Each structure stands twice: as structure tokens, then as C-alpha cells.
Amino acid sequence: MKIEDVYIWDINAKWLGISPFQLMENAGAGVARVIEENFGKGLNVAIFCGTGNNGGDGFVVARHLSFENDVTVFLVGDEIKIRSEEARHNWEILRKLDFVKIKILKDSSQVKALNLEGYDVIVDALLGAGTRGEPKEPIRSAIEKINEYAGKAKIISVDLPSGYPSKAQVRCDFAVTFQWDKEEFEGFERIVAKIGYPRELYHLVGPGDAKFALRKGGEHKGQNGRLLIIGGSEDYFGAPYLAA
């Protein structure tokens, strides 16, 4: 499964009635479940969140972990930049919770001043798969700060390490990726969490035009599936012949 395929499945899931809110909830709950299954409960957890949907997943992780763990959320960036409805919704929920500590870090100097000693787990929910190029400040400083604690705390990335595949990327112990293992991810360990995509999405593409990922320039025909055409008869085979 490729990242482009995931975007298409999200579109088709929405047509089925599976909302982005549900998918974000399932993703965050899945990450929290993996963390507790691997490291137990009663943890001191730092969650670094960006202002995009990866950060939105992190807000959900924080809510789920806060029931039996001590959780601090570090929002890296300005909260007014949380634009998607689902991320904003989960941020507003988080702000109402007494048992989740929130710290907003708007510039790199605030990030660099952080002391993360004493945290058992650091969750990286800064950047998602849609990010391109080198991370910009203050995200870059947050990545560097997280990496200072590699080997001291367990570092878990949401979907993939922030900054991947650039040189400035989080050095995670593993990433919790969603529904399937993405074939282009390499260089870090991955654990897959199911988030509720139904099997129908393998063949159902919505009420009209099919939504497919565009072919990349370097791909050959063997990488883009197979097509079977059935039609015509013993005497009339021109249409399927031309279609092929």
C-alpha cells in the first residue's frame, strides 16, 4: 500500500459514511493502545503535536492515555493554525481536560529550553505523510529536542517519523502506522494499527468517477495492477479487442 492510496481510501470512506472524525479517533486510540500494550500504564508521557492532522491524531492519543497515565501535550506552533475541523475539534476537547497538561511552544527558543528528563515515553505527532522538504522552525527544533532523548525515553512516532525522509527526522523506536504497512516506508520499525477501513474499500469507489492514484514517471506496468476485459462473442470481438 502506498501513501497516495491512503488519500483515496479516505475519500471513499467518507462517501461510505465513515467521517474524518471517526478515522482520527480510531487512529489516536490505536496509537494509545499500542503504547500501553508495549510499555504498560502509569507512564509519564510527553506528546509533541503539530497543527495538522498528525497533530490531531496526537490530541486523541493524549486523551486516551490520560485515563491511566500522566500526559503533557506540547503544541509546537500557534493554535490558530489548527485548521482542519477534526483536529480543531479534538484540540478543543483536550483544552477542557484537567488531567492533560498543555504547553504551547510558538518559537524555537521555547522548544530548545525544554527539559524532558523523567518522561518514559515521547510521542512524535508533529508532521504527517503529506509533508515535503526539510522541516521548518519551530518543528525542526522540536525534532532535534526529541532526538536528544533517544535511548533515554521510548520514542514513538504517529504514522511515520516527523521529517521523514529528510535528514532532519525523528529517531523513533517505532512508528504506529495505520491499517497497512506502507511499502515506501523504510529505515524504521513499524507497527500497524487498524482504524476501521472496511473491506469494501478494496472495490467500492463512490457514486461516480473512480478515484485512483496517478502513475509515477518511473513506474512500469507491473507495478500498477492487472486488468481483465470480458466481452463480445465468438463472432463479435472487436470492442473488447479495441478496449485492450
N, C-alpha and C positions, 0 to 999 in steps of 0.2 A: 504494500500500500504506500502511495506517495502522498506528500503534503497536499498537492493540488487536488487529489481525490477526496481528501477530507473536507475541503471547502465545498465541494459538490455535494457530498453526503449531508453536510449541514443544511444546504439549500433544500434538498429533497426531504430531509427530516422535518423541516419547518412546514413543508406542504402536507406532510402526513399528520401535522398537529403536534409535533414534538418541538417545543419552543426553545430558543436560545437560553432562556432562563432555566429550563429543565436540564439542558446539556451542561450548563455551567455548574448547576447544583450537583449533578452526578459526577462531574469531573473533580470538583473540590472535595466531595465526600469520598471519592475513590482515592485521592492522594492521602487524605487523613487516615483512611482505613489502612493503606499500605504502611504508613509511618507507624501506626500503633501495632500492627501485626509484626513489624520488624524490630521495633525498639521498645515496645511496651507503653505503659501510661505513667502519669506522674512526671512528665517531661517538662523541661524548661525550653520553650520553642521560640525562636525568632523567625518571623516571616517577612521577607523583603518583597514588596509588591510594586509593580509599575502601575501606570494609569490606563493601560489597555486591558484586553480581555484575559491575558495571562495573569495580570494583577487581580482581575475579578475572580479568577479561579482561586487565587491566594486568599482573598477575603473569605471565600466559602471554606477553604481549608482551616482558616483561623477559627471560624465559628464552630466547626465540628470538633476541632481539637480542644477548644476552650472548656468543654464539659468536664474533662478529666486531666487537663494539663494547664500549665502556666504559659500563656501566649502573649507575645508582644508583636504587633504589626508595625513595620517600618514602611510607610508610604514614601517612595522616592519620586518626588515631583509634586506638582501643585494639584490639589484635589479638584480644582475647577477643570482640569484636563481629563477627568474621568468621564468619557463621553458616551460610551455605549450604555443603553438602557439597563442591560443585565448587570454590568459592572457597577454602575451607579446605584442600582437597587441593592446590591449586596454590600456596597460601601455604607449606605445609609443604615442598613440593618446593623452593621458592625459598630457604628458610632453610638448605637443605643445600648450596647452591651457593657455592663460594668466589669465583666471578668476578662475582657480583652484590652490590653494596654495599646494605645495608638500613638505613634510618633511620626510627624510629618517632616521629611527632610527635603527641603526645596533646593539646596545647593550642595556642591561637593564638599565644602568646608564642614558642613554638619555631618556628612557621611564619614569623612576622614576622622572626625573626633570620636566616633563610636567606639565603645569597648564591648565586645561580645563575649568576654570571658564568662563562663558559667552557663552558657546555653548548651544543651545536649544536642539539639537539632537546629539547623538553619535551613529554612525553606527558601528557595530561589524562585520567585514568581514575578520576575522583572520584565522579561521580554519573551514573546512567543515566536512561533514559526514564521510569522509574516514579516519579521524584521529583516532588513537588508543592510549590509555595510557594517562598519565599525560602530560600536555603541558610543553614544554621546553622553556628555555630562548632564546630570549627576549619576546617571546609570553606570557609566564606566567606573567611577569611583566606588559605587556600591559593589560591583563585580570584584574589584580589587580588594575591597574590605572583606567580602565573604571568603575570598581565596586565602586571606591571611590566616583563616581558622581551619583550613583544610588539614585533616589529621587530628585536630583538636575536638571538633564537633562533627557530627554527621551532617553532610550537606546533600539536600535532596532538591532536585530541580523539577519544576512543573512542566511537563511535556518534553522539554529539551533544555540543556544548559543555556542560560541567557548569554547572548553574544555569539552562539554557535552559528556558523563555522569559523568566525573570525579568530584572530589570535587572542583577543580580549574576551575570554569566555569563562564562565564559572566552572571550576574543577569539582564537579559533584561526585558523590559516592555512587549515586544512580539517579536516573530520571524516571518519573512516573509518566508514561505516555498513554494515550487514550485509544481504546478499542482494538487497535492493531499496532504491531511494531512497524514503524515507517522504514522502508528499505534504504532510504538515503541517509539515515542517521548512522553514524559510525564514530568510534573513538570513545564511547562511554557506555556504561551498563544501563539497561532499560528494563523496567517492569511495566507490564501492560495492565491497565485498569479498564474494565468495561464501563461504558457510560450510557448504555441503553439504546444504541442503534439497533433497530430490528433487522432481521434477515431480508425483509422485503426491499431494503435499500440496495441490495445487490442487483435487482432488476427493475425496481419502480423508479421512474424519473419525473414524476409530477404530471400535471394535466396537459402539458403541451410539448414544447420543444425539449428534446433530451439535452441534459447538461453534462458535457464531457470536458475533461481537461484537454487543453491544446497539446499537440505533439511538440516536443522539443527538437531543435535542429539536428542534434547528433543522434537521435534515436532511429533504430531500424524497425522494420515491420514486425519482427519477432517480439518486440517489447510492447506492442500496442494491441494485443488481443487477437482473436480469430473470429472470422465472420462466416456463417453458413447461410447460403441463399437457397431456398427451396421454392420452385415454381414451375410453370409451364407443363408440358406433357411430352409424350414420345414424339409427336409431330411438331409441336409448337414450343420451342425452347429459346427463342430469340430474346425475350425480355430478361429472363434471369441471366442469360449469357452476357447481354449488354450491361446489366447491373453489376456483374462481377468485374 
